[in-house]
Amino acid sequence: MTQVRPMRADARRNYERLLKVAAEAFAEHGEKASLDDIAKRAGVGSGTLYRHFPTRQALLGAAYVDRIEALGARGDELAEQLPPGEALMEWLKELCVATIQVRGMKALLGSAVADGSSAALTACGTTVKGAATRLVEAARAEGALRDDVEPIDVLRLAHGVATASELADGQGREIRRYLTLLVEGLRGQPYRNG
């Protein structure tokens, strides 16, 4: 049995400083913010950054974990307050808004839904996929979605809606309209290939 040692106080301070600086850098420059610059601004070497966060995705995930967990919890709140189809629609709107407003979130969520297998998901991806699964299953049971619609389909399409809305006006003002078009399409007859 391997025992996990607690982080030393100086390592914990470095970790927290890296997260704070990373969140600021991603907000300022998006997901392509320089990792070397983040390390420098945090007052640590690049080796320290990579020891804590071996990949850009790991750093993005850690920087946004609170936001992602809040989105997951919000899905559960909406499920308690609204009928299933409306709860899904409102949650997708909030997910799309966050994807546009929080620079770096699109890359983080995009990688989470690029591969539907659970092995490919980060902790953030698991949280979002879990919320989507609960909401989609309830909406299917209510008849608000077709039976062949999967949670990963809805997440990928919502990612596309956020991108399309951002392209339309840069502000996301078209999110509700695009989501309405999407959800109405997901209520229709199943697609028959061939």
N, CA, C and O of each residue as an XYZ file, in Angstrom:
776
protein
N       0.841     -1.183      0.000
C       0.000      0.000      0.000
C       0.887      1.247      0.000
O       1.716      1.431      0.892
N       0.706      2.084     -0.992
C       1.490      3.305     -1.099
C       0.820      4.395     -0.288
O      -0.387      4.620     -0.388
N       1.609      5.049      0.498
C       1.076      6.126      1.325
C       1.400      7.460      0.655
O       2.540      7.704      0.262
N       0.403      8.307      0.530
C       0.595      9.622     -0.075
C       1.030     10.585      1.021
O       0.364     10.755      2.042
N       2.177     11.205      0.763
C       2.676     12.180      1.743
C       2.032     13.533      1.503
O       1.826     13.932      0.357
N       1.715     14.237      2.573
C       1.157     15.581      2.390
C       2.208     16.504      1.773
O       3.412     16.313      1.947
N       1.720     17.499      1.056
C       2.607     18.453      0.404
C       3.286     19.333      1.453
O       2.654     19.788      2.406
N       4.578     19.563      1.258
C       5.304     20.486      2.151
C       4.686     21.875      2.026
O       4.052     22.196      1.020
N       4.876     22.689      3.052
C       4.282     24.031      3.073
C       4.748     24.874      1.891
O       3.943     25.577      1.280
N       6.050     24.811      1.559
C       6.545     25.617      0.435
C       5.999     25.097     -0.891
O       5.710     25.884     -1.792
N       5.856     23.787     -1.015
C       5.294     23.207     -2.239
C       3.821     23.597     -2.374
O       3.352     23.892     -3.473
N       3.104     23.597     -1.269
C       1.697     23.999     -1.269
C       1.557     25.463     -1.686
O       0.667     25.802     -2.466
N       2.431     26.330     -1.171
C       2.403     27.757     -1.559
C       2.689     27.903     -3.053
O       2.009     28.661     -3.743
N       3.685     27.185     -3.551
C       3.998     27.244     -4.986
C       2.805     26.795     -5.828
O       2.474     27.422     -6.834
N       2.165     25.709     -5.410
C       1.018     25.161     -6.116
C      -0.111     26.202     -6.170
O      -0.678     26.457     -7.232
N      -0.422     26.786     -5.035
C      -1.499     27.781     -4.969
C      -1.165     29.042     -5.758
O      -2.034     29.621     -6.410
N       0.103     29.468     -5.698
C       0.524     30.643     -6.468
C       0.430     30.345     -7.969
O      -0.006     31.196     -8.744
N       0.836     29.147     -8.376
C       0.743     28.762     -9.790
C      -0.712     28.786    -10.263
O      -1.001     29.282    -11.352
N      -1.617     28.257     -9.460
C      -3.035     28.260     -9.837
C      -3.588     29.670     -9.975
O      -4.309     29.969    -10.927
N      -3.254     30.531     -9.033
C      -3.729     31.917     -9.069
C      -3.213     32.627    -10.318
O      -3.981     33.267    -11.036
N      -1.920     32.512    -10.571
C      -1.322     33.169    -11.733
C      -1.855     32.556    -13.029
O      -2.112     33.276    -13.993
N      -2.024     31.232    -13.057
C      -2.536     30.566    -14.257
C      -3.944     31.041    -14.583
O      -4.252     31.314    -15.744
N      -4.802     31.142    -13.576
C      -6.168     31.618    -13.817
C      -6.146     33.034    -14.396
O      -6.914     33.344    -15.307
N      -5.276     33.887    -13.874
C      -5.148     35.249    -14.391
C      -4.628     35.238    -15.826
O      -5.136     35.964    -16.680
N      -3.618     34.416    -16.087
C      -3.020     34.354    -17.429
C      -4.008     33.795    -18.448
O      -4.097     34.305    -19.564
N      -4.749     32.753    -18.078
C      -5.739     32.194    -19.002
C      -6.859     33.191    -19.258
O      -7.362     33.281    -20.378
N      -7.252     33.937    -18.241
C      -8.290     34.963    -18.423
C      -7.804     36.062    -19.367
O      -8.580     36.607    -20.152
N      -6.524     36.375    -19.280
C      -5.955     37.440    -20.092
C      -5.624     36.994    -21.517
O      -5.887     37.718    -22.478
N      -5.040     35.787    -21.648
C      -4.517     35.337    -22.943
C      -5.205     34.098    -23.513
O      -4.867     33.662    -24.613
N      -6.161     33.527    -22.788
C      -6.804     32.300    -23.256
C      -5.940     31.088    -22.970
O      -4.917     31.171    -22.291
N      -6.386     29.948    -23.511
C      -5.710     28.683    -23.205
C      -4.294     28.589    -23.740
O      -3.551     27.688    -23.352
N      -3.905     29.491    -24.613
C      -2.555     29.468    -25.191
C      -1.556     30.301    -24.387
O      -0.438     30.532    -24.848
N      -1.936     30.745    -23.214
C      -1.024     31.536    -22.365
C       0.282     30.765    -22.180
O       0.283     29.541    -22.054
N       1.363     31.484    -22.165
C       2.688     30.872    -22.029
C       2.864     30.244    -20.656
O       2.728     30.916    -19.634
N       3.165     28.954    -20.642
C       3.385     28.266    -19.369
C       4.667     28.759    -18.710
O       4.729     28.867    -17.485
N       5.684     29.060    -19.501
C       6.926     29.599    -18.934
C       6.675     30.953    -18.278
O       7.239     31.257    -17.227
N       5.816     31.770    -18.915
C       5.478     33.058    -18.332
C       4.684     32.874    -17.033
O       4.880     33.616    -16.070
N       3.800     31.893    -17.013
C       3.040     31.612    -15.786
C       3.997     31.244    -14.661
O       3.863     31.745    -13.545
N       4.954     30.377    -14.944
C       5.929     29.974    -13.918
C       6.717     31.188    -13.430
O       6.915     31.371    -12.229
N       7.164     32.012    -14.375
C       7.958     33.197    -14.031
C       7.145     34.154    -13.160
O       7.637     34.646    -12.144
N       5.884     34.418    -13.566
C       5.026     35.324    -12.792
C       4.708     34.773    -11.404
O       4.465     35.535    -10.468
N       4.712     33.439    -11.275
C       4.449     32.817     -9.970
C       5.712     32.742     -9.114
O       5.651     32.368     -7.943
N       6.862     33.100     -9.706
C       8.116     33.090     -8.959
C       8.708     31.703     -8.764
O       9.432     31.452     -7.801
N       8.387     30.791     -9.708
C       8.941     29.436     -9.638
C       9.564     29.090    -10.990
O       9.333     29.774    -11.987
N      10.336     28.044    -11.005
C      10.923     27.581    -12.252
C       9.935     26.748    -13.051
O       8.938     26.263    -12.516
N      10.218     26.589    -14.328
C       9.340     25.777    -15.184
C       9.247     24.347    -14.682
O       8.195     23.717    -14.793
N      10.342     23.828    -14.130
C      10.329     22.467    -13.593
C       9.302     22.293    -12.492
O       8.649     21.254    -12.402
N       9.160     23.309    -11.655
C       8.166     23.257    -10.579
C       6.755     23.232    -11.166
O       5.900     22.470    -10.714
N       6.521     24.070    -12.174
C       5.211     24.077    -12.820
C       4.898     22.696    -13.380
O       3.818     22.156    -13.136
N       5.846     22.115    -14.137
C       5.593     20.825    -14.780
C       5.535     19.676    -13.772
O       4.912     18.651    -14.047
N       6.161     19.827    -12.639
C       6.070     18.800    -11.608
C       4.638     18.757    -11.049
O       4.099     17.681    -10.791
N       4.044     19.914    -10.868
C       2.671     19.978    -10.376
C       1.650     19.714    -11.480
O       0.634     19.059    -11.249
N       1.923     20.228    -12.681
C       0.980     20.164    -13.797
C       1.730     19.708    -15.045
O       2.277     20.537    -15.772
N       1.763     18.395    -15.302
C       2.573     17.878    -16.408
C       2.117     18.305    -17.801
O       2.894     18.230    -18.752
N       0.865     18.752    -17.933
C       0.357     19.184    -19.232
C      -0.417     20.494    -19.082
O      -0.826     20.873    -17.985
N      -0.603     21.160    -20.194
C      -1.412     22.386    -20.230
C      -2.837     22.068    -19.775
O      -3.440     22.840    -19.031
N      -3.374     20.925    -20.226
C      -4.731     20.532    -19.843
C      -4.845     20.337    -18.338
O      -5.863     20.693    -17.743
N      -3.809     19.774    -17.714
C      -3.829     19.579    -16.263
C      -3.892     20.929    -15.547
O      -4.615     21.081    -14.562
N      -3.134     21.903    -16.045
C      -3.144     23.232    -15.441
C      -4.485     23.926    -15.674
O      -5.031     24.537    -14.756
N      -5.015     23.838    -16.884
C      -6.334     24.406    -17.171
C      -7.391     23.799    -16.250
O      -8.205     24.509    -15.660
N      -7.361     22.474    -16.140
C      -8.334     21.785    -15.302
C      -8.252     22.218    -13.850
O      -9.278     22.444    -13.208
N      -7.043     22.335    -13.330
C      -6.865     22.748    -11.936
C      -7.288     24.207    -11.739
O      -7.871     24.556    -10.713
N      -6.991     25.055    -12.730
C      -7.335     26.477    -12.619
C      -8.849     26.689    -12.646
O      -9.356     27.627    -12.031
N      -9.568     25.822    -13.354
C     -11.008     25.999    -13.524
C     -11.854     24.973    -12.779
O     -13.067     24.916    -12.983
N     -11.245     24.170    -11.930
C     -11.991     23.100    -11.264
C     -13.186     23.645    -10.477
O     -14.248     23.024    -10.478
N     -13.038     24.776     -9.815
C     -14.158     25.342     -9.047
C     -15.314     25.737     -9.968
O     -16.477     25.486     -9.652
N     -14.995     26.350    -11.100
C     -16.036     26.754    -12.061
C     -16.757     25.532    -12.617
O     -17.982     25.523    -12.744
N     -15.976     24.496    -12.947
C     -16.558     23.285    -13.517
C     -17.448     22.586    -12.489
O     -18.549     22.145    -12.815
N     -16.972     22.487    -11.258
C     -17.783     21.857    -10.213
C     -19.066     22.651     -9.971
O     -20.117     22.069     -9.704
N     -18.981     23.965    -10.064
C     -20.172     24.798     -9.910
C     -21.164     24.536    -11.048
O     -22.374     24.507    -10.821
N     -20.655     24.345    -12.274
C     -21.536     24.024    -13.401
C     -22.209     22.674    -13.189
O     -23.393     22.513    -13.487
N     -21.459     21.706    -12.678
C     -22.041     20.400    -12.387
C     -23.136     20.498    -11.338
O     -24.212     19.920    -11.494
N     -22.857     21.230    -10.270
C     -23.848     21.414     -9.202
C     -25.060     22.193     -9.717
O     -26.190     21.936     -9.304
N     -24.820     23.129    -10.604
C     -25.916     23.927    -11.167
C     -26.883     23.039    -11.945
O     -28.094     23.256    -11.909
N     -26.352     22.045    -12.643
C     -27.219     21.099    -13.347
C     -28.176     20.408    -12.393
O     -29.360     20.252    -12.692
N     -27.657     19.993    -11.238
C     -28.500     19.331    -10.235
C     -29.546     20.296     -9.670
O     -30.695     19.909     -9.458
N     -29.150     21.548     -9.425
C     -30.101     22.553     -8.931
C     -31.236     22.762     -9.930
O     -32.410     22.786     -9.561
N     -30.866     22.912    -11.193
C     -31.877     23.139    -12.227
C     -32.813     21.943    -12.355
O     -34.010     22.109    -12.590
N     -32.266     20.734    -12.198
C     -33.089     19.524    -12.285
C     -34.138     19.487    -11.179
O     -35.217     18.925    -11.368
N     -33.836     20.072    -10.048
C     -34.796     20.119     -8.939
C     -35.837     21.219     -9.139
O     -36.954     21.106     -8.632
N     -35.490     22.279     -9.869
C     -36.350     23.447     -9.992
C     -37.248     23.448    -11.225
O     -38.324     24.046    -11.208
N     -36.814     22.781    -12.295
C     -37.510     22.879    -13.579
C     -37.861     21.496    -14.126
O     -37.268     20.496    -13.720
N     -38.825     21.440    -15.049
C     -39.076     20.183    -15.751
C     -37.802     19.764    -16.508
O     -37.007     20.624    -16.888
N     -37.602     18.467    -16.728
C     -36.340     17.976    -17.304
C     -35.888     18.654    -18.597
O     -34.712     18.999    -18.720
N     -36.771     18.852    -19.550
C     -36.374     19.485    -20.808
C     -35.917     20.922    -20.608
O     -34.938     21.360    -21.213
N     -36.629     21.652    -19.756
C     -36.259     23.038    -19.463
C     -34.956     23.105    -18.669
O     -34.128     23.987    -18.900
N     -34.778     22.172    -17.735
C     -33.541     22.136    -16.941
C     -32.336     21.901    -17.849
O     -31.303     22.553    -17.699
N     -32.475     20.970    -18.788
C     -31.379     20.702    -19.730
C     -31.081     21.941    -20.561
O     -29.918     22.313    -20.720
N     -32.107     22.581    -21.088
C     -31.923     23.771    -21.930
C     -31.228     24.895    -21.155
O     -30.299     25.522    -21.663
N     -31.677     25.142    -19.934
C     -31.084     26.216    -19.127
C     -29.638     25.890    -18.778
O     -28.781     26.772    -18.813
N     -29.358     24.635    -18.443
C     -27.990     24.237    -18.101
C     -27.071     24.375    -19.317
O     -25.940     24.843    -19.195
N     -27.556     23.971    -20.471
C     -26.747     24.105    -21.691
C     -26.458     25.571    -21.987
O     -25.358     25.916    -22.420
N     -27.445     26.435    -21.754
C     -27.219     27.877    -21.957
C     -26.113     28.362    -21.033
O     -25.204     29.069    -21.470
N     -26.181     27.989    -19.758
C     -25.161     28.415    -18.806
C     -23.794     27.828    -19.151
O     -22.773     28.497    -18.995
N     -23.772     26.592    -19.614
C     -22.521     25.963    -20.041
C     -21.923     26.715    -21.235
O     -20.720     26.976    -21.269
N     -22.756     27.056    -22.200
C     -22.281     27.788    -23.381
C     -21.779     29.182    -23.009
O     -20.747     29.623    -23.515
N     -22.491     29.869    -22.142
C     -22.062     31.200    -21.706
C     -20.690     31.101    -21.029
O     -19.797     31.897    -21.317
N     -20.528     30.136    -20.142
C     -19.235     29.965    -19.464
C     -18.137     29.640    -20.463
O     -17.005     30.105    -20.326
N     -18.473     28.845    -21.464
C     -17.493     28.475    -22.488
C     -16.973     29.692    -23.229
O     -15.801     29.743    -23.602
N     -17.841     30.673    -23.443
C     -17.435     31.893    -24.150
C     -16.782     32.898    -23.201
O     -15.757     33.493    -23.536
N     -17.367     33.087    -22.032
C     -16.906     34.146    -21.142
C     -15.614     33.827    -20.406
O     -14.835     34.734    -20.113
N     -15.374     32.571    -20.105
C     -14.186     32.195    -19.351
C     -13.143     31.696    -20.338
O     -13.200     30.558    -20.803
N     -12.187     32.571    -20.651
C     -11.175     32.217    -21.648
C     -10.416     30.986    -21.198
O      -9.981     30.900    -20.049
N     -10.261     30.047    -22.091
C      -9.593     28.801    -21.778
C     -10.574     27.680    -21.487
O     -10.218     26.504    -21.571
N     -11.805     28.033    -21.147
C     -12.808     27.014    -20.840
C     -13.174     26.204    -22.082
O     -13.424     25.002    -21.990
N     -13.206     26.860    -23.242
C     -13.571     26.156    -24.467
C     -12.578     25.032    -24.759
O     -12.975     23.926    -25.127
N     -11.303     25.317    -24.595
C     -10.291     24.278    -24.833
C     -10.420     23.151    -23.823
O     -10.298     21.978    -24.174
N     -10.662     23.502    -22.588
C     -10.796     22.493    -21.536
C     -12.011     21.605    -21.793
O     -11.897     20.380    -21.754
N     -13.162     22.202    -22.051
C     -14.363     21.421    -22.289
C     -14.308     20.717    -23.634
O     -14.838     19.616    -23.785
N     -13.669     21.346    -24.608
C     -13.535     20.699    -25.919
C     -12.751     19.406    -25.837
O     -13.121     18.412    -26.461
N     -11.677     19.413    -25.077
C     -10.899     18.184    -24.951
C     -11.658     17.150    -24.132
O     -11.469     15.948    -24.321
N     -12.507     17.603    -23.232
C     -13.285     16.672    -22.411
C     -14.322     15.926    -23.238
O     -14.661     14.788    -22.915
N     -14.833     16.549    -24.304
C     -15.872     15.902    -25.102
C     -15.362     15.390    -26.445
O     -16.128     14.833    -27.230
N     -14.076     15.577    -26.709
C     -13.528     15.115    -27.985
C     -13.612     13.599    -28.106
O     -13.869     13.074    -29.189
N     -13.395     12.900    -27.004
C     -13.455     11.448    -26.982
C     -14.483     11.064    -25.930
O     -14.350     11.433    -24.763
N     -15.485     10.340    -26.331
C     -16.565      9.993    -25.408
C     -16.206      8.968    -24.358
O     -16.995      8.739    -23.442
N     -15.033      8.335    -24.455
C     -14.692      7.306    -23.477
C     -14.333      7.943    -22.146
O     -13.719      9.009    -22.099
N     -14.720      7.282    -21.074
C     -14.452      7.837    -19.747
C     -12.963      7.873    -19.453
O     -12.527      8.683    -18.635
N     -12.175      7.028    -20.088
C     -10.733      7.027    -19.844
C     -10.092      8.323    -20.311
O      -9.068      8.740    -19.770
N     -10.689      8.968    -21.315
C     -10.112     10.194    -21.866
C     -10.501     11.429    -21.066
O      -9.943     12.504    -21.288
N     -11.437     11.300    -20.150
C     -11.939     12.475    -19.451
C     -11.074     12.846    -18.255
O     -10.610     11.989    -17.503
N     -10.874     14.143    -18.105
C     -10.223     14.668    -16.915
C     -11.278     14.737    -15.809
O     -12.448     14.435    -16.042
N     -10.865     15.128    -14.629
C     -11.836     15.301    -13.540
C     -12.892     16.318    -13.943
O     -14.073     16.140    -13.643
N     -12.475     17.386    -14.621
C     -13.437     18.402    -15.080
C     -14.404     17.806    -16.086
O     -15.610     18.047    -16.021
N     -13.875     17.030    -17.012
C     -14.725     16.390    -18.012
C     -15.709     15.425    -17.388
O     -16.855     15.325    -17.827
N     -15.269     14.720    -16.372
C     -16.136     13.776    -15.674
C     -17.286     14.514    -14.994
O     -18.424     14.046    -15.026
N     -17.004     15.652    -14.384
C     -18.040     16.450    -13.723
C     -19.078     16.929    -14.725
O     -20.280     16.809    -14.484
N     -18.622     17.467    -15.843
C     -19.535     17.984    -16.866
C     -20.326     16.843    -17.494
O     -21.534     16.959    -17.697
N     -19.653     15.753    -17.798
C     -20.350     14.623    -18.423
C     -21.368     14.026    -17.453
O     -22.443     13.601    -17.875
N     -21.045     13.989    -16.158
C     -21.993     13.473    -15.173
C     -23.258     14.306    -15.116
O     -24.365     13.767    -15.095
N     -23.093     15.626    -15.091
C     -24.258     16.517    -15.073
C     -25.073     16.353    -16.354
O     -26.301     16.282    -16.309
N     -24.390     16.295    -17.484
C     -25.083     16.128    -18.762
C     -25.836     14.803    -18.802
O     -26.958     14.739    -19.304
N     -25.226     13.760    -18.280
C     -25.871     12.441    -18.283
C     -27.167     12.465    -17.478
O     -28.197     11.967    -17.932
N     -27.110     13.042    -16.294
C     -28.319     13.109    -15.457
C     -29.415     13.925    -16.139
O     -30.580     13.526    -16.139
N     -29.046     15.056    -16.715
C     -30.041     15.923    -17.356
C     -30.601     15.306    -18.639
O     -31.804     15.378    -18.887
N     -29.742     14.707    -19.446
C     -30.192     14.098    -20.705
C     -31.093     12.900    -20.421
O     -32.129     12.738    -21.066
N     -30.708     12.062    -19.464
C     -31.544     10.898    -19.149
C     -32.929     11.323    -18.671
O     -33.929     10.713    -19.050
N     -32.995     12.360    -17.843
C     -34.291     12.848    -17.368
C     -35.110     13.429    -18.522
O     -36.320     13.211    -18.596
N     -34.456     14.165    -19.418
C     -35.159     14.754    -20.564
C     -35.650     13.669    -21.522
O     -36.739     13.786    -22.085
N     -34.859     12.620    -21.710
C     -35.314     11.495    -22.557
C     -36.523     10.826    -21.920
O     -37.500     10.529    -22.607
N     -36.465     10.584    -20.603
C     -37.569      9.926    -19.900
C     -38.851     10.746    -19.990
O     -39.949     10.192    -20.053
N     -38.706     12.077    -19.996
C     -39.851     12.974    -20.102
C     -40.390     13.037    -21.533
O     -41.522     13.466    -21.751
N     -39.585     12.612    -22.501
C     -39.972     12.715    -23.905
C     -39.531     14.014    -24.546
O     -39.934     14.323    -25.667
N     -38.703     14.780    -23.844
C     -38.210     16.053    -24.384
C     -37.049     15.844    -25.357
O     -36.711     16.745    -26.125
N     -36.441     14.658    -25.324
C     -35.366     14.298    -26.249
C     -35.662     12.923    -26.842
O     -36.318     12.089    -26.219
N     -35.171     12.707    -28.041
C     -35.286     11.386    -28.654
C     -34.505     10.368    -27.826
O     -33.577     10.726    -27.100
N     -34.882      9.120    -27.938
C     -34.225      8.054    -27.179
C     -32.794      7.797    -27.624
O     -31.992      7.282    -26.845
N     -32.460      8.144    -28.856
C     -31.110      7.848    -29.354
C     -30.108      8.973    -29.077
O     -28.958      8.880    -29.507
N     -30.513     10.027    -28.375
C     -29.617     11.139    -28.049
C     -28.799     10.765    -26.812
O     -29.352     10.426    -25.767
N     -27.488     10.830    -26.948
C     -26.574     10.496    -25.854
C     -26.025     11.780    -25.220
O     -25.947     12.812    -25.886
N     -25.648     11.724    -23.946
C     -25.078     12.909    -23.292
C     -23.867     13.480    -24.021
O     -23.729     14.699    -24.124
N     -22.995     12.624    -24.524
C     -21.796     13.118    -25.228
C     -22.204     13.860    -26.499
O     -21.550     14.828    -26.886
N     -23.294     13.411    -27.158
C     -23.791     14.116    -28.343
C     -24.195     15.541    -27.965
O     -23.839     16.501    -28.648
N     -24.939     15.662    -26.873
C     -25.434     16.966    -26.436
C     -24.267     17.880    -26.049
O     -24.279     19.069    -26.367
N     -23.265     17.331    -25.367
C     -22.109     18.153    -24.991
C     -21.334     18.620    -26.217
O     -20.921     19.778    -26.291
N     -21.138     17.729    -27.170
C     -20.421     18.132    -28.392
C     -21.207     19.195    -29.152
O     -20.632     20.167    -29.639
N     -22.509     19.011    -29.252
C     -23.335     19.995    -29.954
C     -23.358     21.326    -29.213
O     -23.338     22.382    -29.846
N     -23.401     21.293    -27.885
C     -23.372     22.535    -27.106
C     -22.042     23.259    -27.317
O     -22.007     24.487    -27.391
N     -20.965     22.508    -27.412
C     -19.657     23.115    -27.698
C     -19.711     23.818    -29.054
O     -19.170     24.912    -29.218
N     -20.367     23.182    -30.016
C     -20.540     23.799    -31.329
C     -21.420     25.038    -31.274
O     -21.153     26.020    -31.967
N     -22.460     25.001    -30.461
C     -23.342     26.160    -30.296
C     -22.558     27.332    -29.719
O     -22.698     28.462    -30.187
N     -21.740     27.073    -28.710
C     -20.936     28.145    -28.124
C     -19.996     28.735    -29.161
O     -19.842     29.953    -29.247
N     -19.374     27.879    -29.938
C     -18.461     28.352    -30.984
C     -19.217     29.161    -32.036
O     -18.765     30.233    -32.439
N     -20.366     28.651    -32.482
C     -21.155     29.362    -33.492
C     -21.627     30.715    -32.970
O     -21.592     31.708    -33.696
N     -22.062     30.756    -31.728
C     -22.540     32.016    -31.150
C     -21.395     33.013    -31.007
O     -21.565     34.208    -31.247
N     -20.249     32.519    -30.621
C     -19.082     33.393    -30.506
C     -18.693     33.948    -31.874
O     -18.329     35.118    -31.988
N     -18.769     33.121    -32.900
C     -18.465     33.579    -34.261
C     -19.490     34.603    -34.745
O     -19.153     35.530    -35.481
N     -20.744     34.427    -34.325
C     -21.808     35.325    -34.790
C     -21.637     36.745    -34.282
O     -21.819     37.702    -35.035
N     -21.288     36.888    -33.006
C     -21.211     38.253    -32.487
C     -20.129     38.460    -31.432
O     -19.958     39.574    -30.936
N     -19.412     37.424    -31.089
C     -18.346     37.543    -30.105
C     -18.822     37.656    -28.672
O     -18.010     37.646    -27.747
N     -20.123     37.765    -28.474
C     -20.676     37.987    -27.140
C     -21.556     36.839    -26.652
O     -21.838     36.743    -25.458
N     -21.983     35.985    -27.546
C     -22.856     34.888    -27.150
C     -24.327     35.242    -27.112
O     -25.116     34.538    -26.482
N     -24.712     36.326    -27.778
C     -26.121     36.733    -27.747
C     -27.034     35.752    -28.479
O     -28.245     35.755    -28.257
N     -26.473     34.920    -29.342
C     -27.283     33.975    -30.118
C     -27.407     32.606    -29.444
O     -28.019     31.700    -30.010
N     -26.842     32.441    -28.257
C     -26.833     31.126    -27.611
C     -28.235     30.554    -27.461
O     -28.478     29.418    -27.869
N     -29.157     31.309    -26.890
C     -30.505     30.772    -26.651
C     -31.164     30.381    -27.971
O     -31.785     29.321    -28.056
N     -31.041     31.202    -28.985
C     -31.646     30.894    -30.291
C     -31.041     29.622    -30.867
O     -31.773     28.738    -31.312
N     -29.716     29.515    -30.866
C     -29.058     28.330    -31.405
C     -29.396     27.086    -30.596
O     -29.587     26.012    -31.166
N     -29.471     27.217    -29.273
C     -29.839     26.059    -28.447
C     -31.274     25.620    -28.725
O     -31.569     24.425    -28.748
N     -32.161     26.584    -28.936
C     -33.542     26.243    -29.263
C     -33.599     25.460    -30.564
O     -34.295     24.448    -30.646
N     -32.880     25.911    -31.577
C     -32.817     25.173    -32.839
C     -32.264     23.774    -32.621
O     -32.776     22.806    -33.182
N     -31.228     23.666    -31.814
C     -30.610     22.374    -31.531
C     -31.571     21.445    -30.808
O     -31.769     20.309    -31.240
N     -32.167     21.900    -29.723
C     -33.040     21.046    -28.921
C     -34.282     20.645    -29.709
O     -34.741     19.508    -29.604
N     -34.826     21.560    -30.492
C     -35.975     21.191    -31.321
C     -35.598     20.101    -32.310
O     -36.401     19.210    -32.590
N     -34.391     20.163    -32.839
C     -33.911     19.113    -33.729
C     -33.711     17.788    -33.006
O     -33.908     16.725    -33.594
N     -33.329     17.842    -31.759
C     -33.113     16.618    -30.989
C     -34.416     15.968    -30.542
O     -34.410     14.830    -30.071
N     -35.525     16.674    -30.682
C     -36.834     16.092    -30.357
C     -37.425     15.350    -31.554
O     -38.335     14.537    -31.390
N     -36.919     15.621    -32.744
C     -37.491     15.075    -33.971
C     -37.287     13.583    -34.122
O     -36.942     12.888    -33.167
N     -37.504     13.101    -35.330
C     -37.363     11.689    -35.637
C     -35.895     11.297    -35.665
O     -35.053     12.092    -36.082
N     -35.572     10.077    -35.225
C     -34.172      9.625    -35.276
C     -33.628      9.664    -36.699
O     -34.346      9.396    -37.663
N     -32.369      9.996    -36.810
C     -31.670     10.053    -38.097
C     -31.468      8.653    -38.614
O     -31.031      7.772    -37.874
N     -31.772      8.441    -39.847
C     -31.580      7.128    -40.481
C     -30.475      7.272    -41.518
O     -30.670      7.919    -42.547
N     -29.337      6.685    -41.259
C     -28.207      6.751    -42.185
C     -28.395      5.690    -43.268
O     -28.475      4.498    -42.971
N     -28.466      6.130    -44.523
C     -28.541      5.169    -45.622
C     -29.903      5.030    -46.068
O     -30.175      4.261    -46.990
